[in-house]
């Protein structure tokens, strides 16, 4: 079953806000916009995906994710970005373990 892209992005955004407790108000506003843009790009990419070309879809999603990460890196402190990066790595590892079962 395919998960809803907007829901997936909302879960990630909540995790970021819950985990990065030192964000200032300006950072929070910018992160809201970054995730709004990410959700729109993610949803559009999924809608336009060719079901017969999984590699193209993976490449497109990786580019979208990398753009989001670069935007976050630009507004987070080094410590905050390091925390964010650790959260995302742990999240990917958790997903891999779940998918391996």
Secondary structure, 3 states (H helix, E strand, C coil): CCCCHHHHHHHHHHHHHHHCCCCCHHHHHHHHHHHHHHHHHHHHHHHHCCCCCHHHHHHHHHHHHHHHHHHHHHHCCHHHHHHHHHHHHHHHHHHHHHHHC
